[in-house]
């Protein structure tokens, strides 16, 4: 008896696509870098931001003001300046060979200083010295070296302090032009009319009509005129 024969069915062959050739290594590297490029850029940006924050200088706290300069900030030669009262009346005229302004004290130092002031009665006072130190408006002047202050005679008869010529001499005189005061802690000579007084120190207040002399005081008074007698 013959056995039945086996049937074999062959499936149709599946067609294969074209085989891609293997890419060079540098092409594959470029593709990889292109894929991860956004991530690399973000990492670089984060690193740059961190570096900027770390190296940005922190603002300092409030700084102390620089100390005023001890040397003059400007110098003038052959200068003169006129000061006026609040009402516009000329009060003090200041001049000298050279003037130096010191910002540390807001004072001026003047060589061969000359100060001329006029009071409300029209009486003129002139002060001179080899050197002077004055504040901004010349209301206070220190005269140093051959200091000489003269209030000229004149003015109305009823003016306080009289109308006689008044003179101060010394190596140092401190003059207050507005307050009409003269002070010195060094030897000084005072002359008025025919009187001359020498003292170790002086304080003269024209407004209060007060004269203080300290130390060894010596004076020369004018001689009294002798009255004639009949007989």
C-alpha positions as CSV (number, residue, x, y, z in Angstrom):
1,X,0.0,0.0,0.0
2,X,1.5,3.3,-1.0
3,X,1.8,6.2,1.6
4,X,0.3,9.6,0.7
5,X,2.8,12.1,-0.7
6,X,3.5,15.3,1.4
7,X,2.6,18.8,-0.1
8,X,5.1,21.6,0.4
9,X,3.9,25.1,-0.2
10,X,6.6,27.7,-0.8
11,X,5.9,31.2,0.4
12,X,6.8,33.9,-2.1
13,X,10.1,35.6,-1.4
14,X,9.9,39.0,0.4
15,X,11.8,41.5,-1.6
16,X,14.6,43.3,0.4
17,X,15.3,47.0,0.2
18,X,18.6,48.4,-0.8
19,X,21.3,48.0,1.9
20,X,22.5,51.3,3.3
21,X,26.3,51.7,3.2
22,X,28.1,52.2,6.5
23,X,28.6,55.9,7.2
24,X,32.1,57.3,8.0
25,X,32.9,57.9,11.7
26,X,33.1,61.7,11.4
27,X,29.6,61.8,9.8
28,X,28.2,59.8,12.7
29,X,30.0,62.2,15.2
30,X,28.4,65.2,13.5
31,X,25.0,63.6,13.7
32,X,25.5,62.9,17.4
33,X,26.7,66.4,18.2
34,X,23.7,67.9,16.3
35,X,21.3,65.8,18.4
36,X,22.8,67.0,21.7
37,X,23.7,70.6,20.6
38,X,20.6,72.2,22.4
39,X,21.6,70.5,25.6
40,X,25.2,71.6,25.3
41,X,24.1,75.2,24.7
42,X,21.9,75.2,27.8
43,X,24.8,73.8,29.9
44,X,27.2,76.5,28.6
45,X,24.6,79.2,29.3
46,X,24.1,78.0,32.9
47,X,27.9,77.9,33.5
48,X,28.3,81.4,32.1
49,X,25.6,82.8,34.3
50,X,27.1,81.1,37.4
51,X,30.5,82.6,36.5
52,X,29.1,86.1,36.1
53,X,27.3,85.9,39.5
54,X,30.4,84.7,41.2
55,X,32.7,87.3,39.7
56,X,30.4,90.3,39.8
57,X,31.8,92.8,42.5
58,X,29.5,93.4,45.4
59,X,28.7,97.1,46.0
60,X,30.5,98.5,48.9
61,X,28.7,100.0,51.9
62,X,28.5,103.7,52.4
63,X,31.9,105.2,52.0
64,X,33.3,107.7,54.5
65,X,33.8,111.1,53.0
66,X,37.3,111.9,52.1
67,X,39.0,114.3,54.6
68,X,39.2,117.9,53.5
69,X,42.4,118.8,51.7
70,X,45.1,120.3,53.9
71,X,46.8,122.1,51.0
72,X,45.2,125.1,49.2
73,X,42.8,124.3,46.4
74,X,43.4,127.6,44.6
75,X,45.7,130.6,44.7
76,X,45.2,134.1,43.6
77,X,47.8,136.9,43.1
78,X,47.2,140.6,43.3
79,X,43.7,140.1,44.4
80,X,41.0,142.3,46.0
81,X,37.5,141.7,47.1
82,X,34.7,143.9,48.3
83,X,32.1,142.7,50.9
84,X,28.7,144.3,51.5
85,X,26.2,144.3,54.3
86,X,22.7,142.7,53.8
87,X,21.4,146.2,53.1
88,X,23.9,146.6,50.3
89,X,26.2,149.1,52.1
90,X,29.9,148.4,51.4
91,X,31.4,147.0,54.6
92,X,34.9,145.5,54.2
93,X,37.5,145.7,51.4
94,X,40.1,143.0,51.5
95,X,43.3,142.9,49.3
96,X,46.8,141.4,49.3
97,X,49.7,140.3,47.3
98,X,48.7,136.6,47.2
99,X,45.7,134.7,48.6
100,X,45.5,130.9,49.3
101,X,42.2,129.2,50.1
102,X,42.2,126.1,52.4
103,X,39.1,123.9,52.0
104,X,39.9,122.1,55.3
105,X,38.9,125.2,57.3
106,X,37.3,127.4,54.5
107,X,39.8,130.1,55.5
108,X,42.1,132.2,53.3
109,X,45.7,133.1,54.0
110,X,46.9,136.4,52.5
111,X,50.4,137.8,52.1
112,X,50.8,141.6,52.7
113,X,47.2,141.8,53.7
114,X,45.2,145.1,53.9
115,X,41.7,145.4,55.3
116,X,39.6,148.5,55.1
117,X,36.2,148.6,56.8
118,X,33.6,151.4,57.3
119,X,31.1,151.5,60.2
120,X,27.6,152.9,60.1
121,X,28.9,156.3,61.2
122,X,31.3,156.5,58.3
123,X,34.5,156.0,60.4
124,X,37.2,154.1,58.5
125,X,39.3,151.4,60.0
126,X,42.4,150.1,58.2
127,X,44.4,147.0,59.2
128,X,47.6,145.8,57.7
129,X,50.1,143.0,58.4
130,X,52.7,140.8,56.7
131,X,50.3,138.0,56.7
132,X,46.6,137.6,57.4
133,X,44.1,134.7,57.9
134,X,40.5,135.5,57.2
135,X,37.2,133.7,57.1
136,X,35.0,133.8,54.0
137,X,33.3,137.2,54.5
138,X,36.3,139.0,56.2
139,X,34.3,139.5,59.4
140,X,37.2,137.9,61.3
141,X,40.8,138.5,60.4
142,X,44.0,137.5,62.2
143,X,46.9,139.8,61.5
144,X,50.4,138.2,61.9
145,X,53.7,140.1,61.7
146,X,53.9,143.9,62.1
147,X,50.1,144.1,62.7
148,X,48.7,147.6,62.6
149,X,45.1,148.6,63.0
150,X,44.0,152.3,62.8
151,X,40.6,153.7,63.2
152,X,40.7,157.1,61.7
153,X,39.3,160.2,63.5
154,X,36.0,161.4,62.3
155,X,32.3,160.7,62.4
156,X,29.4,162.6,64.0
157,X,30.1,164.2,67.4
158,X,27.6,161.9,69.2
159,X,29.1,158.7,67.8
160,X,30.0,156.1,70.5
161,X,33.7,155.8,71.2
162,X,34.5,159.4,70.4
163,X,36.1,160.7,67.3
164,X,39.8,160.4,68.3
165,X,42.2,158.4,66.2
166,X,42.6,155.0,67.7
167,X,45.7,152.8,66.9
168,X,46.8,149.2,67.8
169,X,50.2,147.8,67.1
170,X,51.7,144.4,67.7
171,X,53.0,141.2,66.2
172,X,49.5,139.6,66.4
173,X,46.1,141.2,66.4
174,X,42.7,139.5,66.0
175,X,40.3,141.9,64.4
176,X,36.5,141.3,64.2
177,X,35.4,143.9,61.6
178,X,31.6,143.5,62.0
179,X,31.6,143.4,65.8
180,X,34.3,146.1,66.0
181,X,36.6,144.2,68.4
182,X,40.3,143.9,68.6
183,X,42.0,141.2,70.7
184,X,45.6,139.9,71.2
185,X,47.2,137.5,73.6
186,X,50.6,139.0,72.8
187,X,52.3,142.3,73.7
188,X,50.4,145.2,72.1
189,X,50.6,149.0,72.0
190,X,47.4,151.2,72.1
191,X,47.5,154.8,71.1
192,X,44.6,157.3,71.4
193,X,45.1,161.0,71.1
194,X,48.2,161.8,73.1
195,X,48.0,158.6,75.2
196,X,50.1,155.5,74.7
197,X,49.6,152.2,76.6
198,X,51.6,149.0,76.5
199,X,50.3,145.7,77.8
200,X,51.0,141.9,77.6
201,X,47.5,141.3,76.1
202,X,44.5,143.3,75.1
203,X,40.8,143.0,74.5
204,X,38.9,146.0,73.1
205,X,35.2,146.0,72.4
206,X,34.1,149.2,70.6
207,X,30.4,148.5,70.8
208,X,30.4,147.9,74.6
209,X,33.1,150.5,75.2
210,X,35.2,148.1,77.1
211,X,39.0,148.0,77.2
212,X,40.8,145.2,79.1
213,X,44.6,145.3,79.5
214,X,46.5,142.4,81.2
215,X,50.0,141.7,82.3
216,X,52.4,144.5,83.0
217,X,50.7,147.7,81.8
218,X,52.7,150.8,81.2
219,X,51.3,154.1,79.9
220,X,52.2,157.6,78.9
221,X,49.5,160.2,79.4
222,X,49.4,163.5,77.7
223,X,50.6,166.4,79.8
224,X,47.9,168.7,81.2
225,X,48.1,172.2,79.9
226,X,49.2,174.5,82.7
227,X,46.7,177.2,83.6
228,X,48.1,180.7,83.9
229,X,47.8,182.7,87.1
230,X,47.4,186.4,87.4
231,X,49.3,188.3,90.0
